[in-house]
Amino acid sequence: MHILLVEDDSKVRDFIVRGMRDHDHTVTDAADGQAGLALALKPGFDLIILDRMLPGGVDGVQLLEQIRARNVTTPVLILSALTEVDERVVGLNAGSDDYMSKPFAFSELMARAEALIRRSYAQDNIQTRLSVGDLKMDLLSRSVRRGDQKIDLQPREFRLLEFLMRHVGQIVTRTMLLERVWDYHFDPQTNVIDVHVSRLRQKLDKPFATSLIHTVRNAGYVLKSE
């Protein structure tokens, strides 16, 4: 999942970013309300984790009210040192889906985040099952099958395949994969993409008569069913 974190405390922000990435999630972060608002208005986030008190002229509640006024329905979890009941009520009334107090246990934050995303999938009928030919992916159970055979994937392989399946028939560049699957915003001159695509092919294509993953020379990759 792709999470937007808006948190001004650099230690807390780095702690959450590292933890989320260790769980193989993509995180985009902002340190003030103005930057957070600009990002929150962009599509593509599964969850927003939002500090209650923010610099930059826009606090957490104001940010939340503005994105809800513009029909942004992304689930929001407020993370705040303000623990009084009245403060929690203000946050929830502004459009927050959950409110968690600081200090916090990362395991609880992770559990609440994943619960909000599951609920959002169910309520909004977001596509949680993908298919390309005889290849099937269930995002909720984190399972992949090709025909009658179960395909066991590592978390990064799963995310790579999900991205390819969501862009079926389209050429996906290495830069796109680095940014959306690895969360790199530059080309570090690494062969990590080629290595993971090769591993994915070994599992998805080698045991079967037809290939799904194709290399487009000097461009990238495309997933398609002949």
Steps between C-alpha positions, in 0.01 A plus 500: 500500500604863443487716811524877535657600831469865610708545816725789603704314764794361302571218748139380499479539123818299437388232746166452324652514152757232585241279663254525212770432244619201704144367453552558127265798470572814299510824701496860381561747782457871564619712793242782498135564430537679167716225348273235647189664356651518151585129514170394659308649207683271258354156420668169574522486881339214693529675837601834651667504843462856623653685794251721683735797551696611194703805396456671166175684557278192468454272801377141485133582548506777239676268255240234563208739458642628171552160342155380609348817354662401169355148519824321583380178664840349586490355854671725756655400830582795726810450715517756780638591840164669570320223687203678655155376401406838352808494275418150377143609428625799298721274291231243438239765417739654247500173307763279661436124489708427810688691770810364672689660786874552537710329624395188311607145426590452136328160491170666596549776242565237233194299603273806496637614165437164336152478656405839354618398157309170512188690602552749218531218248173350619305828520618648172497171311860561396624228269670245720517217248705535184521262206695478178426190297535203736691709757297601807597723793302553821622812678323429827627146546832593334478194277592437136399211276565413140248248384469244780850566632571722799794739450698587813642852479717710727343835607699703247419254223132528592510879475687483171243262355209708631639809327544310173148357523348842567673620184427195285582555135695819577876542477632553853838670518772425753462853636129441565581178686776663705266780607182302565629161616837589656420861596821628336461843342821477303685238301771356725655310209393170647388179335246433778210522252648247260585260783148505643333475159721200424395333826136577429529343155649185650186462712231627261619406154759224503266219619233591242461477123447874444680803642324796655793734572668642190804724464464805277850586386629839618165569666406264782254216549142417413268242653254359249316182417531390139 
